[in-house]
Amino acid sequence: MRIRIDKEIPQMISTEKANFRMRSSSTVAVRIAVFLVLFTGTSLIAAEPMPVIGQPTSVLNFVWHPHSAGLISTGKFNGLGQWMFTVGDGNRLKACELNQLVRLPNHSNSLAISGRPALIVVGTNVGTVELYDDQSLRLKKQFKVGPEYSVYAVAIDAHAKRVAACGTDGTVLVWDLEAGRQIHHFKQASREGERMAALAFSPDGESLATLSRYGFLSLWDLSSGQRIGKAIDQSGGEESALKFSTSGDRIVVVERAMIRIWHPTHEPEAHVIIPPEDVCPRHPKAEDSFPRSGPDFGNGIRFAGVTTVSSDLKRAATVLESGGIAIWDLASVKTLATLPPAESMTKTDRPGSDVRHIAFSPDESKIAVSTGEGVLAVWQIK
């Protein structure tokens, strides 16, 4: 496959499967690996490391394309990449190739994508929200959040009509893309200077959920610009993820060691789900005279990897300490399957600790993760 590399990125001069070198004023070696693991029924099939098309940047964050046939990634050196899958016999994934790569003008702090038509949204470290075409990766629009803000969370509705972004002071702005103007200005922060950790539009695009870094969850009506009910203390954190169910009647806050499901109009309290013990191991029970050692994620949990939840709220996927993936049932809280880690993810003492992001594909046929070392791993589960 022929790849378009933005001319501003130093030209790649040699390519191997997982070792690529490029030159500018000096030679920089960058390693990135993409692996594919196939899961069929109750059997696990670990494929050979996939050939990787050269990319002069490591993947730090990604979102699934709405048709589930590819990924959009951001990474070091301000790269914005478009990854596409090819399938072989039996509709099995055969390759994951970097189709395009462009250099962003600024560092990316946050990333989102709409449904159809697909539009990529990037929040930067210079207070701007940038919108890119999902096919050409060309900049289409840019909005300013504030002169001194880093944009740590962005969201776009499924129909690419509205975009939301948060500044470092707790301000949330919403723009109408068709009109090209700001339509709402929310200030949710429960503490002075508290920024938002996550934003999410409802499936119909008529409401916006905001989650602050200290865990205060609010739901906003975008027709009236008013908060729906009161802010709920969800006790979230910096790494909390936020999403709506497919039906739009429930909001999910996902942390490493806890999932909270909230019905904004019927249930004042969230339904709390703790991952099973074989997914998030607990500290050994000890006498009072022998206190626990090491990290504690709450509820006696010794290790908790990043977690994602399917849009129908039936399954969750959690990164294990080994770097593998556990898929478990939310209703019974029992493990359904365990996927082996990609080979390059087992070269550290605690590979699961290095995984930064995990997500089901929109059709829930695949799972992808990205790590702090720039590894992008993909599992096929259907």
Beta strands, then each sheet from edge to edge (+ up, - down):
strand 1: 4-5
strand 2: 12-15
strand 3: 20-23
strand 4: 27-30
strand 5: 34-40
strand 6: 43-46
strand 7: 59-64
strand 8: 70-75
strand 9: 79-87
strand 10: 93-103
strand 11: 108-113
strand 12: 119-124
strand 13: 128-133
strand 14: 139-144
strand 15: 153-156
strand 16: 162-166
strand 17: 171-176
strand 18: 181-187
strand 19: 196-201
strand 20: 207-212
strand 21: 216-221
strand 22: 232-233
strand 23: 241-244
strand 24: 251-254
strand 25: 259-262
strand 26: 271-273
strand 27: 307-309
strand 28: 315-319
strand 29: 325-329
strand 30: 334-339
strand 31: 355-360
strand 32: 366-371
strand 33: 376-380
sheet 1: 1+ 10+ 9- 8+ 7-
sheet 2: 2+ 3- 4+
sheet 3: 6+ 5- 33- 32+ 31-
sheet 4: 11+ 12- 13+ 14-
sheet 5: 15+ 16- 17+ 18-
sheet 6: 19+ 20- 21+ 22-
sheet 7: 23+ 24- 25+ 26-
sheet 8: 27+ 28- 29+ 30-
end
